[in-house]
Amino acid sequence: MPEGPSIVILREEVAAFTGKTVERAEGNSKLDKSRLVGQTVRSFRSWGKHFLIELDEVSLRIHLLLFGSYRINERKESAPRLSLGFPNGELNLYGCSVHFIEGSLDEAYDWSADVMSDAWDNRTTLRKLRKRPRLLACDALLDQTLFSGSGNIIKNEVLFRTRIHPLSLIGDLSAPKLRELTREVRTYSFEFLQWKREGTLKAHWLAHTKSTCPRCKIPFVKPKSLGRSKRRAFYCERCQKRYGDSDQVSVDAPVAEE
């Protein structure tokens, strides 16, 4: 599933269509595609894993889900979910969900939760986290109301870098540790973006998909399903400290998973 930095790259790659008119709208989406023809692209935006196309009268929200993809000025053999033709090219979207958003995007989204946004607010995120002490660290980093754009790669890498066990309880992290966690999500997300642009992202992974802890030289624990979010995890039992005893409490589920 593409994470926030990958959607930022998509937004940048389609920038040439900004200000252009939709001349054609096709695809197997059940959306009323005729509504799009003749409208002008006012902007391309992203919120977490949502790719947003702001038009004159309506906006489109595209989520690439687990296996979605896109092609610019070229096509796959399979039918697109949505294909938009412009005077200077075309955008083809596959295996994704597509929905209309009526009204202002600024009213529809909390930009302070988007880890890639200039409006990201670390203090607001800390306040949200403190209100959810029974949330597991591994679930917190996949909750899009807290860290919009953070996915499983960011989760595994950030928890390893901050030496936090994924089954730690948010309420048992010290104030400095909680601040470190929130800062690192944003820092790593921009490193992710840089490495993704360079084509070197996987070369920088320390934990995700790895077998051995680079600090302790012992095997990683690699559950296929961890926490309430039930996602793959890679972590070290020795150097990643477990804060609190999550086995003794009823842990919260993430509000909006990735």
KOLDRENPA-526971 format. One record per residue: x, y, z of N, C-alpha, C in turn; residue number from 1; residue in one letter. Coordinates in pm, whole numbers, plus 50000, padded with zeros to 5 digits. Example, Ala and Ser with C-alpha at 12.3 -4.5 7.8 and 13.67 -1.06 7.14 Angstrom:
KOLDRENPA-526971
n.px / n.py / n.pz / ca.px / ca.py / ca.pz / c.px / c.py / c.pz / seq / type
51319 / 49431 / 50780 / 51230 / 49550 / 50780 / 51320 / 49670 / 50780 / 1 / a
51285 / 49775 / 50708 / 51367 / 49894 / 50714 / 51290 / 50003 / 50787 / 2 / s
***
This chain:
KOLDRENPA-526971
n.px / n.py / n.pz / ca.px / ca.py / ca.pz / c.px / c.py / c.pz / seq / type
50084 / 49881 / 50000 / 50000 / 50000 / 50000 / 50088 / 50125 / 50000 / 1 / m
50074 / 50212 / 49900 / 50155 / 50334 / 49897 / 50133 / 50419 / 50023 / 2 / p
50244 / 50468 / 50079 / 50235 / 50552 / 50198 / 50243 / 50699 / 50157 / 3 / e
50226 / 50788 / 50253 / 50216 / 50929 / 50224 / 50322 / 50985 / 50130 / 4 / g
50452 / 50955 / 50153 / 50555 / 51008 / 50063 / 50535 / 50968 / 49917 / 5 / p
50487 / 50846 / 49893 / 50464 / 50801 / 49755 / 50351 / 50880 / 49689 / 6 / s
50252 / 50919 / 49768 / 50142 / 50999 / 49712 / 50190 / 51141 / 49682 / 7 / i
50284 / 51191 / 49761 / 50344 / 51322 / 49730 / 50414 / 51316 / 49594 / 8 / v
50484 / 51207 / 49567 / 50552 / 51190 / 49438 / 50450 / 51187 / 49324 / 9 / i
50340 / 51114 / 49343 / 50234 / 51113 / 49242 / 50183 / 51254 / 49217 / 10 / l
50161 / 51328 / 49323 / 50113 / 51467 / 49311 / 50210 / 51552 / 49228 / 11 / r
50338 / 51531 / 49250 / 50439 / 51606 / 49175 / 50444 / 51564 / 49029 / 12 / e
50425 / 51435 / 49004 / 50437 / 51384 / 48867 / 50323 / 51428 / 48777 / 13 / e
50208 / 51462 / 48834 / 50094 / 51504 / 48752 / 50080 / 51656 / 48749 / 14 / v
50177 / 51728 / 48802 / 50167 / 51875 / 48812 / 50144 / 51941 / 48676 / 15 / a
50190 / 51878 / 48567 / 50173 / 51937 / 48434 / 50028 / 51948 / 48392 / 16 / a
49939 / 51875 / 48460 / 49797 / 51881 / 48425 / 49722 / 51989 / 48505 / 17 / f
49791 / 52057 / 48595 / 49727 / 52164 / 48672 / 49685 / 52276 / 48577 / 18 / t
49562 / 52321 / 48592 / 49509 / 52427 / 48505 / 49455 / 52376 / 48374 / 19 / g
49466 / 52246 / 48347 / 49417 / 52189 / 48222 / 49272 / 52141 / 48238 / 20 / k
49202 / 52133 / 48128 / 49062 / 52091 / 48127 / 49052 / 51942 / 48101 / 21 / t
48962 / 51877 / 48174 / 48935 / 51735 / 48151 / 48856 / 51721 / 48021 / 22 / v
48918 / 51663 / 47918 / 48852 / 51646 / 47789 / 48783 / 51510 / 47779 / 23 / e
48829 / 51414 / 47861 / 48775 / 51278 / 47855 / 48784 / 51215 / 47992 / 24 / r
48680 / 51143 / 48031 / 48678 / 51070 / 48158 / 48616 / 50933 / 48134 / 25 / a
48697 / 50828 / 48151 / 48652 / 50691 / 48125 / 48696 / 50601 / 48238 / 26 / e
48659 / 50473 / 48227 / 48703 / 50375 / 48327 / 48586 / 50297 / 48383 / 27 / g
48618 / 50192 / 48464 / 48513 / 50105 / 48516 / 48463 / 50149 / 48653 / 28 / n
48503 / 50265 / 48698 / 48445 / 50320 / 48821 / 48297 / 50350 / 48799 / 29 / s
48218 / 50331 / 48904 / 48074 / 50358 / 48895 / 48042 / 50506 / 48911 / 30 / k
48145 / 50586 / 48928 / 48130 / 50730 / 48940 / 48064 / 50787 / 48815 / 31 / l
47989 / 50896 / 48830 / 47932 / 50966 / 48715 / 48044 / 51044 / 48647 / 32 / d
48110 / 50977 / 48556 / 48230 / 51035 / 48495 / 48198 / 51152 / 48402 / 33 / k
48074 / 51158 / 48350 / 48036 / 51269 / 48263 / 48043 / 51402 / 48337 / 34 / s
48032 / 51395 / 48468 / 48037 / 51516 / 48550 / 48175 / 51581 / 48547 / 35 / r
48277 / 51503 / 48513 / 48414 / 51553 / 48515 / 48454 / 51625 / 48387 / 36 / l
48391 / 51589 / 48277 / 48429 / 51644 / 48147 / 48400 / 51794 / 48142 / 37 / v
48497 / 51870 / 48099 / 48483 / 52014 / 48088 / 48528 / 52091 / 48210 / 38 / g
48557 / 52019 / 48318 / 48604 / 52086 / 48440 / 48756 / 52105 / 48434 / 39 / q
48802 / 52209 / 48500 / 48944 / 52243 / 48502 / 49007 / 52198 / 48633 / 40 / t
49128 / 52145 / 48625 / 49201 / 52106 / 48745 / 49253 / 52231 / 48814 / 41 / v
49201 / 52257 / 48932 / 49247 / 52372 / 49010 / 49374 / 52340 / 49087 / 42 / r
49385 / 52217 / 49136 / 49506 / 52176 / 49207 / 49507 / 52025 / 49225 / 43 / s
49627 / 51972 / 49245 / 49645 / 51835 / 49292 / 49697 / 51845 / 49434 / 44 / f
49635 / 51771 / 49524 / 49675 / 51776 / 49664 / 49683 / 51633 / 49718 / 45 / r
49739 / 51618 / 49835 / 49742 / 51486 / 49900 / 49719 / 51505 / 50048 / 46 / s
49650 / 51409 / 50105 / 49631 / 51402 / 50250 / 49657 / 51258 / 50288 / 47 / w
49773 / 51236 / 50352 / 49807 / 51098 / 50386 / 49814 / 51013 / 50261 / 48 / g
49732 / 50912 / 50256 / 49730 / 50819 / 50143 / 49622 / 50853 / 50041 / 49 / k
49559 / 50968 / 50059 / 49456 / 51012 / 49965 / 49518 / 51106 / 49862 / 50 / h
49501 / 51073 / 49735 / 49539 / 51161 / 49626 / 49415 / 51240 / 49586 / 51 / f
49426 / 51371 / 49585 / 49310 / 51458 / 49567 / 49323 / 51542 / 49441 / 52 / l
49218 / 51543 / 49362 / 49213 / 51625 / 49241 / 49102 / 51727 / 49262 / 53 / i
49140 / 51852 / 49274 / 49043 / 51960 / 49299 / 49002 / 52020 / 49164 / 54 / e
48874 / 52008 / 49132 / 48820 / 52060 / 49007 / 48732 / 52182 / 49034 / 55 / l
48673 / 52237 / 48929 / 48592 / 52358 / 48945 / 48475 / 52338 / 49040 / 56 / d
48403 / 52227 / 49024 / 48276 / 52209 / 49095 / 48278 / 52096 / 49196 / 57 / e
48378 / 52012 / 49191 / 48385 / 51895 / 49279 / 48531 / 51852 / 49289 / 58 / v
48562 / 51768 / 49387 / 48697 / 51712 / 49398 / 48689 / 51560 / 49393 / 59 / s
48798 / 51498 / 49353 / 48808 / 51353 / 49349 / 48905 / 51307 / 49457 / 60 / l
48866 / 51202 / 49528 / 48953 / 51137 / 49625 / 48988 / 50999 / 49573 / 61 / r
49117 / 50977 / 49552 / 49165 / 50847 / 49503 / 49251 / 50782 / 49610 / 62 / i
49218 / 50657 / 49643 / 49298 / 50579 / 49737 / 49347 / 50456 / 49662 / 63 / h
49478 / 50436 / 49658 / 49536 / 50326 / 49580 / 49525 / 50191 / 49649 / 64 / l
49470 / 50187 / 49771 / 49445 / 50061 / 49841 / 49573 / 49978 / 49850 / 65 / l
49561 / 49846 / 49848 / 49679 / 49760 / 49864 / 49761 / 49747 / 49737 / 66 / l
49694 / 49738 / 49623 / 49765 / 49707 / 49499 / 49737 / 49806 / 49387 / 67 / f
49690 / 49924 / 49420 / 49662 / 50024 / 49318 / 49788 / 50077 / 49252 / 68 / g
49770 / 50132 / 49132 / 49884 / 50187 / 49059 / 49834 / 50296 / 48965 / 69 / s
49929 / 50362 / 48900 / 49890 / 50466 / 48804 / 49991 / 50470 / 48690 / 70 / y
49948 / 50525 / 48578 / 50034 / 50546 / 48463 / 50004 / 50687 / 48409 / 71 / r
50110 / 50758 / 48373 / 50096 / 50891 / 48315 / 50141 / 50884 / 48170 / 72 / i
50049 / 50917 / 48078 / 50076 / 50915 / 47934 / 50114 / 50777 / 47881 / 73 / n
50067 / 50675 / 47951 / 50077 / 50538 / 47904 / 49972 / 50455 / 47976 / 74 / e
49948 / 50333 / 47925 / 49842 / 50251 / 47983 / 49890 / 50108 / 48009 / 75 / r
49824 / 50043 / 48105 / 49844 / 49901 / 48128 / 49746 / 49824 / 48039 / 76 / k
49764 / 49694 / 48031 / 49672 / 49612 / 47951 / 49535 / 49604 / 48017 / 77 / e
49531 / 49606 / 48149 / 49403 / 49599 / 48219 / 49328 / 49732 / 48208 / 78 / s
49197 / 49723 / 48230 / 49113 / 49843 / 48221 / 49139 / 49934 / 48341 / 79 / a
49146 / 50064 / 48322 / 49166 / 50154 / 48434 / 49039 / 50173 / 48515 / 80 / p
49054 / 50200 / 48643 / 48939 / 50238 / 48724 / 48891 / 50377 / 48681 / 81 / r
48988 / 50464 / 48650 / 48955 / 50598 / 48601 / 49067 / 50644 / 48510 / 82 / l
49028 / 50696 / 48394 / 49122 / 50752 / 48298 / 49078 / 50892 / 48265 / 83 / s
49166 / 50988 / 48287 / 49136 / 51129 / 48260 / 49225 / 51178 / 48147 / 84 / l
49163 / 51233 / 48042 / 49238 / 51287 / 47930 / 49242 / 51439 / 47935 / 85 / g
49361 / 51494 / 47914 / 49381 / 51639 / 47913 / 49439 / 51681 / 47779 / 86 / f
49442 / 51808 / 47748 / 49501 / 51851 / 47620 / 49646 / 51810 / 47604 / 87 / p
49718 / 51793 / 47714 / 49861 / 51762 / 47708 / 49897 / 51623 / 47759 / 88 / n
49798 / 51533 / 47768 / 49829 / 51397 / 47811 / 49716 / 51332 / 47886 / 89 / g
49745 / 51222 / 47956 / 49641 / 51150 / 48028 / 49695 / 51088 / 48156 / 90 / e
49604 / 51070 / 48250 / 49632 / 51005 / 48379 / 49543 / 50883 / 48390 / 91 / l
49604 / 50766 / 48412 / 49529 / 50642 / 48424 / 49552 / 50581 / 48563 / 92 / n
49443 / 50549 / 48631 / 49447 / 50498 / 48768 / 49388 / 50358 / 48771 / 93 / l
49458 / 50264 / 48838 / 49419 / 50123 / 48840 / 49406 / 50072 / 48983 / 94 / y
49312 / 49979 / 49004 / 49300 / 49909 / 49131 / 49280 / 49999 / 49251 / 95 / g
49209 / 50107 / 49233 / 49193 / 50206 / 49339 / 49046 / 50233 / 49367 / 96 / c
49020 / 50304 / 49475 / 48884 / 50353 / 49501 / 48879 / 50499 / 49459 / 97 / s
48766 / 50540 / 49404 / 48749 / 50677 / 49356 / 48615 / 50729 / 49407 / 98 / v
48619 / 50845 / 49471 / 48496 / 50904 / 49525 / 48496 / 51054 / 49501 / 99 / h
48376 / 51109 / 49493 / 48360 / 51254 / 49487 / 48369 / 51312 / 49629 / 100 / f
48423 / 51431 / 49639 / 48415 / 51511 / 49761 / 48349 / 51642 / 49724 / 101 / i
48237 / 51667 / 49786 / 48164 / 51792 / 49761 / 48216 / 51899 / 49858 / 102 / e
48220 / 52021 / 49811 / 48260 / 52130 / 49900 / 48411 / 52144 / 49912 / 103 / g
48452 / 52226 / 50006 / 48592 / 52261 / 50021 / 48675 / 52146 / 50079 / 104 / s
48791 / 52122 / 50020 / 48883 / 52022 / 50074 / 48935 / 52064 / 50211 / 105 / l
48948 / 52193 / 50233 / 48997 / 52242 / 50363 / 48897 / 52215 / 50474 / 106 / d
48771 / 52198 / 50439 / 48670 / 52162 / 50538 / 48662 / 52011 / 50555 / 107 / e
48700 / 51937 / 50452 / 48689 / 51790 / 50455 / 48806 / 51725 / 50528 / 108 / a
48922 / 51795 / 50536 / 49042 / 51731 / 50589 / 49106 / 51812 / 50701 / 109 / y
49165 / 51739 / 50795 / 49245 / 51798 / 50901 / 49391 / 51790 / 50856 / 110 / d
49439 / 51898 / 50799 / 49574 / 51898 / 50742 / 49681 / 51888 / 50850 / 111 / w
49648 / 51922 / 50973 / 49748 / 51915 / 51081 / 49785 / 51771 / 51114 / 112 / s
49706 / 51674 / 51067 / 49735 / 51532 / 51092 / 49821 / 51469 / 50984 / 113 / a
49839 / 51539 / 50872 / 49915 / 51485 / 50759 / 50064 / 51505 / 50783 / 114 / d
50138 / 51396 / 50797 / 50280 / 51406 / 50832 / 50364 / 51472 / 50723 / 115 / v
50312 / 51482 / 50601 / 50385 / 51545 / 50492 / 50343 / 51689 / 50469 / 116 / m
50246 / 51736 / 50541 / 50189 / 51870 / 50516 / 50265 / 51978 / 50591 / 117 / s
50269 / 52098 / 50532 / 50326 / 52214 / 50600 / 50244 / 52250 / 50724 / 118 / d
50119 / 52203 / 50725 / 50030 / 52233 / 50838 / 50042 / 52132 / 50951 / 119 / a
50129 / 52032 / 50935 / 50148 / 51931 / 51040 / 50172 / 51999 / 51174 / 120 / w
50103 / 51951 / 51277 / 50114 / 52012 / 51410 / 50150 / 51903 / 51510 / 121 / d
50275 / 51903 / 51553 / 50323 / 51802 / 51646 / 50250 / 51810 / 51780 / 122 / n
50223 / 51931 / 51827 / 50158 / 51948 / 51956 / 50015 / 51893 / 51954 / 123 / r
49946 / 51916 / 51844 / 49809 / 51863 / 51833 / 49811 / 51711 / 51836 / 124 / t
49907 / 51651 / 51767 / 49919 / 51505 / 51766 / 49949 / 51453 / 51905 / 125 / t
50037 / 51522 / 51979 / 50068 / 51480 / 52116 / 49944 / 51484 / 52204 / 126 / l
49863 / 51588 / 52189 / 49739 / 51596 / 52268 / 49646 / 51480 / 52234 / 127 / r
49635 / 51447 / 52107 / 49550 / 51334 / 52066 / 49601 / 51203 / 52126 / 128 / k
49732 / 51184 / 52123 / 49791 / 51061 / 52174 / 49767 / 51047 / 52325 / 129 / l
49781 / 51155 / 52399 / 49765 / 51150 / 52544 / 49622 / 51115 / 52584 / 130 / r
49528 / 51138 / 52495 / 49389 / 51103 / 52523 / 49360 / 50955 / 52496 / 131 / k
49461 / 50883 / 52444 / 49440 / 50742 / 52408 / 49552 / 50656 / 52467 / 132 / r
49560 / 50651 / 52599 / 49671 / 50581 / 52667 / 49674 / 50431 / 52644 / 133 / p
49561 / 50370 / 52608 / 49558 / 50224 / 52589 / 49579 / 50183 / 52443 / 134 / r
49627 / 50275 / 52363 / 49660 / 50245 / 52224 / 49801 / 50189 / 52216 / 135 / l
49818 / 50081 / 52141 / 49951 / 50024 / 52120 / 50031 / 50113 / 52026 / 136 / l
50161 / 50117 / 52048 / 50247 / 50199 / 51961 / 50235 / 50157 / 51815 / 137 / a
50228 / 50026 / 51791 / 50219 / 49979 / 51652 / 50088 / 50020 / 51586 / 138 / c
49982 / 50033 / 51666 / 49853 / 50076 / 51612 / 49847 / 50228 / 51597 / 139 / d
49910 / 50298 / 51689 / 49909 / 50445 / 51683 / 49969 / 50495 / 51553 / 140 / a
50078 / 50430 / 51508 / 50146 / 50478 / 51388 / 50074 / 50441 / 51259 / 141 / l
49970 / 50360 / 51271 / 49887 / 50327 / 51154 / 49751 / 50396 / 51158 / 142 / l
49726 / 50473 / 51263 / 49598 / 50543 / 51278 / 49606 / 50674 / 51202 / 143 / d
49525 / 50684 / 51096 / 49534 / 50800 / 51008 / 49478 / 50928 / 51069 / 144 / q
49406 / 50918 / 51179 / 49363 / 51040 / 51249 / 49477 / 51099 / 51331 / 145 / t
49581 / 51020 / 51353 / 49698 / 51065 / 51429 / 49816 / 51096 / 51337 / 146 / l
49846 / 51003 / 51247 / 49961 / 51015 / 51158 / 49916 / 50983 / 51015 / 147 / f
49848 / 51076 / 50955 / 49799 / 51053 / 50820 / 49915 / 51040 / 50723 / 148 / s
49922 / 50928 / 50653 / 50029 / 50900 / 50559 / 50127 / 50796 / 50609 / 149 / g
50127 / 50770 / 50739 / 50216 / 50669 / 50795 / 50159 / 50531 / 50767 / 150 / s
50242 / 50443 / 50715 / 50201 / 50307 / 50686 / 50293 / 50206 / 50753 / 151 / g
50289 / 50084 / 50707 / 50360 / 49977 / 50776 / 50512 / 49991 / 50769 / 152 / n
50563 / 50043 / 50659 / 50708 / 50065 / 50650 / 50750 / 50170 / 50751 / 153 / i
50680 / 50283 / 50750 / 50713 / 50392 / 50844 / 50699 / 50343 / 50987 / 154 / i
50593 / 50267 / 51015 / 50573 / 50214 / 51150 / 50693 / 50132 / 51197 / 155 / k
50733 / 50033 / 51117 / 50842 / 49945 / 51159 / 50974 / 50020 / 51172 / 156 / n
51002 / 50109 / 51079 / 51128 / 50182 / 51082 / 51134 / 50282 / 51198 / 157 / e
51026 / 50352 / 51221 / 51024 / 50453 / 51329 / 51035 / 50387 / 51466 / 158 / v
50962 / 50280 / 51488 / 50969 / 50211 / 51618 / 51109 / 50155 / 51642 / 159 / l
51175 / 50107 / 51537 / 51311 / 50058 / 51555 / 51406 / 50173 / 51587 / 160 / f
51394 / 50282 / 51513 / 51484 / 50396 / 51533 / 51467 / 50460 / 51671 / 161 / r
51346 / 50458 / 51723 / 51322 / 50516 / 51856 / 51335 / 50413 / 51968 / 162 / t
51367 / 50288 / 51932 / 51386 / 50180 / 52030 / 51260 / 50154 / 52113 / 163 / r
51145 / 50163 / 52049 / 51018 / 50139 / 52117 / 50960 / 50006 / 52068 / 164 / i
50929 / 49919 / 52159 / 50865 / 49790 / 52126 / 50725 / 49820 / 52071 / 165 / h
50684 / 49752 / 51963 / 50553 / 49782 / 51903 / 50434 / 49757 / 51994 / 166 / p
50448 / 49670 / 52096 / 50338 / 49642 / 52187 / 50339 / 49733 / 52311 / 167 / l
50418 / 49839 / 52306 / 50417 / 49938 / 52414 / 50285 / 50013 / 52416 / 168 / s
50243 / 50050 / 52535 / 50123 / 50132 / 52550 / 50160 / 50280 / 52543 / 169 / l
50086 / 50354 / 52464 / 50113 / 50497 / 52448 / 50112 / 50568 / 52583 / 170 / i
50021 / 50530 / 52671 / 50010 / 50595 / 52801 / 50128 / 50569 / 52893 / 171 / g
50213 / 50470 / 52862 / 50328 / 50438 / 52945 / 50458 / 50495 / 52891 / 172 / d
50452 / 50563 / 52778 / 50571 / 50630 / 52726 / 50591 / 50760 / 52803 / 173 / l
50715 / 50790 / 52839 / 50744 / 50917 / 52905 / 50717 / 51032 / 52808 / 174 / s
50702 / 51151 / 52861 / 50677 / 51268 / 52775 / 50788 / 51287 / 52673 / 175 / a
50917 / 51278 / 52713 / 51023 / 51292 / 52613 / 51019 / 51183 / 52506 / 176 / p
50984 / 51060 / 52547 / 50981 / 50950 / 52451 / 50865 / 50969 / 52353 / 177 / k
50753 / 51017 / 52402 / 50638 / 51040 / 52314 / 50669 / 51151 / 52214 / 178 / l
50739 / 51255 / 52261 / 50778 / 51363 / 52169 / 50875 / 51310 / 52064 / 179 / r
50968 / 51226 / 52108 / 51063 / 51167 / 52013 / 50991 / 51085 / 51907 / 180 / e
50893 / 51007 / 51949 / 50817 / 50923 / 51856 / 50748 / 51008 / 51749 / 181 / l
50677 / 51112 / 51792 / 50602 / 51194 / 51695 / 50696 / 51268 / 51602 / 182 / t
50808 / 51317 / 51655 / 50905 / 51387 / 51569 / 50964 / 51293 / 51464 / 183 / r
50994 / 51170 / 51507 / 51060 / 51076 / 51417 / 50967 / 51031 / 51304 / 184 / e
50837 / 51025 / 51329 / 50744 / 50989 / 51221 / 50757 / 51089 / 51108 / 185 / v
50756 / 51216 / 51141 / 50767 / 51319 / 51037 / 50906 / 51319 / 50974 / 186 / r
51010 / 51311 / 51056 / 51147 / 51310 / 51003 / 51169 / 51194 / 50907 / 187 / t
51127 / 51074 / 50950 / 51149 / 50959 / 50864 / 51065 / 50967 / 50737 / 188 / y
50946 / 51025 / 50745 / 50860 / 51036 / 50627 / 50928 / 51118 / 50518 / 189 / s
50998 / 51224 / 50556 / 51067 / 51305 / 50456 / 51195 / 51237 / 50407 / 190 / f
51258 / 51158 / 50492 / 51371 / 51077 / 50445 / 51321 / 50972 / 50345 / 191 / e
51209 / 50911 / 50377 / 51141 / 50815 / 50288 / 51120 / 50882 / 50151 / 192 / f
51069 / 51004 / 50151 / 51042 / 51076 / 50026 / 51170 / 51096 / 49946 / 193 / l
51275 / 51138 / 50012 / 51403 / 51160 / 49944 / 51456 / 51030 / 49885 / 194 / q
51456 / 50923 / 49964 / 51509 / 50795 / 49917 / 51422 / 50737 / 49807 / 195 / w
51292 / 50758 / 49816 / 51201 / 50710 / 49711 / 51230 / 50780 / 49579 / 196 / k
51255 / 50909 / 49585 / 51290 / 50983 / 49463 / 51420 / 50932 / 49403 / 197 / r
51514 / 50897 / 49490 / 51644 / 50848 / 49445 / 51641 / 50702 / 49401 / 198 / e
51534 / 50631 / 49437 / 51526 / 50488 / 49408 / 51609 / 50404 / 49502 / 199 / g
51635 / 50455 / 49624 / 51721 / 50384 / 49720 / 51649 / 50350 / 49850 / 200 / t
51516 / 50358 / 49852 / 51442 / 50342 / 49977 / 51476 / 50212 / 50049 / 201 / l
51468 / 50099 / 49980 / 51489 / 49970 / 50044 / 51630 / 49956 / 50101 / 202 / k
51726 / 50023 / 50039 / 51864 / 50014 / 50086 / 51882 / 50078 / 50223 / 203 / a
51786 / 50163 / 50261 / 51796 / 50234 / 50389 / 51712 / 50169 / 50499 / 204 / h
51639 / 50062 / 50467 / 51559 / 49996 / 50570 / 51651 / 49929 / 50673 / 205 / w
51622 / 49954 / 50799 / 51695 / 49891 / 50908 / 51618 / 49773 / 50968 / 206 / l
51485 / 49780 / 50963 / 51402 / 49676 / 51026 / 51303 / 49612 / 50929 / 207 / a
51235 / 49692 / 50852 / 51128 / 49641 / 50766 / 51180 / 49535 / 50669 / 208 / h
51121 / 49416 / 50676 / 51153 / 49297 / 50596 / 51289 / 49235 / 50631 / 209 / t
51358 / 49286 / 50732 / 51491 / 49236 / 50767 / 51481 / 49116 / 50861 / 210 / k
51587 / 49037 / 50868 / 51590 / 48917 / 50952 / 51668 / 48936 / 51081 / 211 / s
51765 / 49026 / 51079 / 51857 / 49040 / 51193 / 51866 / 49184 / 51238 / 212 / t
51865 / 49206 / 51368 / 51878 / 49340 / 51423 / 52019 / 49392 / 51396 / 213 / c
52033 / 49508 / 51330 / 52167 / 49560 / 51302 / 52240 / 49612 / 51425 / 214 / p
52165 / 49633 / 51535 / 52230 / 49678 / 51658 / 52276 / 49560 / 51743 / 215 / r
52189 / 49462 / 51761 / 52216 / 49352 / 51854 / 52267 / 49225 / 51786 / 216 / c
52253 / 49219 / 51653 / 52298 / 49102 / 51577 / 52226 / 48975 / 51618 / 217 / k
52099 / 48989 / 51656 / 52015 / 48873 / 51688 / 51894 / 48876 / 51596 / 218 / i
51824 / 48762 / 51580 / 51709 / 48760 / 51489 / 51597 / 48855 / 51533 / 219 / p
51537 / 48921 / 51435 / 51418 / 49000 / 51461 / 51300 / 48908 / 51490 / 220 / f
51206 / 48955 / 51570 / 51075 / 48892 / 51582 / 50994 / 48941 / 51463 / 221 / v
50927 / 48847 / 51393 / 50861 / 48885 / 51267 / 50718 / 48831 / 51260 / 222 / k
50629 / 48878 / 51348 / 50491 / 48832 / 51340 / 50422 / 48883 / 51214 / 223 / p
50338 / 48799 / 51157 / 50264 / 48838 / 51036 / 50143 / 48925 / 51069 / 224 / k
50103 / 48923 / 51196 / 49984 / 48998 / 51237 / 50005 / 49044 / 51381 / 225 / s
50018 / 49176 / 51400 / 50046 / 49228 / 51532 / 49954 / 49344 / 51565 / 226 / l
49911 / 49349 / 51692 / 49825 / 49457 / 51737 / 49683 / 49446 / 51685 / 227 / g
49603 / 49549 / 51715 / 49465 / 49550 / 51667 / 49459 / 49574 / 51516 / 228 / r
49565 / 49636 / 51463 / 49568 / 49662 / 51319 / 49609 / 49539 / 51238 / 229 / s
49667 / 49438 / 51307 / 49698 / 49309 / 51245 / 49786 / 49322 / 51120 / 230 / k
49897 / 49394 / 51134 / 49991 / 49410 / 51024 / 50125 / 49347 / 51056 / 231 / r
50202 / 49320 / 50954 / 50335 / 49260 / 50972 / 50425 / 49353 / 51053 / 232 / r
50507 / 49292 / 51135 / 50600 / 49371 / 51217 / 50738 / 49306 / 51215 / 233 / a
50839 / 49389 / 51236 / 50978 / 49345 / 51246 / 51040 / 49424 / 51359 / 234 / f
51080 / 49354 / 51467 / 51133 / 49427 / 51581 / 51228 / 49340 / 51662 / 235 / y
51307 / 49406 / 51746 / 51407 / 49339 / 51829 / 51362 / 49338 / 51974 / 236 / c
51358 / 49221 / 52033 / 51316 / 49208 / 52172 / 51420 / 49263 / 52271 / 237 / e
51543 / 49278 / 52225 / 51648 / 49324 / 52317 / 51657 / 49477 / 52323 / 238 / r
51664 / 49544 / 52209 / 51691 / 49689 / 52211 / 51567 / 49775 / 52197 / 239 / c
51453 / 49715 / 52167 / 51328 / 49793 / 52162 / 51251 / 49768 / 52291 / 240 / q
51248 / 49869 / 52375 / 51191 / 49855 / 52509 / 51039 / 49851 / 52504 / 241 / k
50982 / 49761 / 52584 / 50836 / 49752 / 52595 / 50791 / 49835 / 52715 / 242 / r
50713 / 49937 / 52688 / 50662 / 50026 / 52792 / 50520 / 49983 / 52830 / 243 / y
50501 / 49950 / 52958 / 50370 / 49905 / 53004 / 50348 / 49759 / 52973 / 244 / g
50242 / 49704 / 53028 / 50207 / 49563 / 53007 / 50074 / 49556 / 52933 / 245 / d
50081 / 49556 / 52802 / 49960 / 49557 / 52721 / 49883 / 49426 / 52729 / 246 / s
49944 / 49321 / 52786 / 49873 / 49194 / 52802 / 49770 / 49201 / 52916 / 247 / d
49784 / 49301 / 53002 / 49698 / 49310 / 53121 / 49581 / 49408 / 53104 / 248 / q
49571 / 49473 / 52989 / 49463 / 49570 / 52969 / 49393 / 49542 / 52836 / 249 / v
49275 / 49601 / 52825 / 49202 / 49594 / 52698 / 49250 / 49710 / 52611 / 250 / s
49326 / 49678 / 52506 / 49386 / 49785 / 52426 / 49284 / 49841 / 52327 / 251 / v
49304 / 49969 / 52295 / 49215 / 50037 / 52201 / 49250 / 49999 / 52056 / 252 / d
49150 / 50009 / 51972 / 49173 / 49990 / 51829 / 49198 / 50125 / 51763 / 253 / a
49276 / 50129 / 51657 / 49294 / 50256 / 51585 / 49161 / 50303 / 51528 / 254 / p
49141 / 50434 / 51528 / 49015 / 50491 / 51479 / 49003 / 50474 / 51329 / 255 / v
49109 / 50509 / 51257 / 49108 / 50499 / 51112 / 49239 / 50437 / 51068 / 256 / a
49236 / 50309 / 51038 / 49358 / 50239 / 50999 / 49398 / 50280 / 50856 / 257 / e
49525 / 50244 / 50824 / 49576 / 50277 / 50692 / 49497 / 50208 / 50583 / 258 / e
***
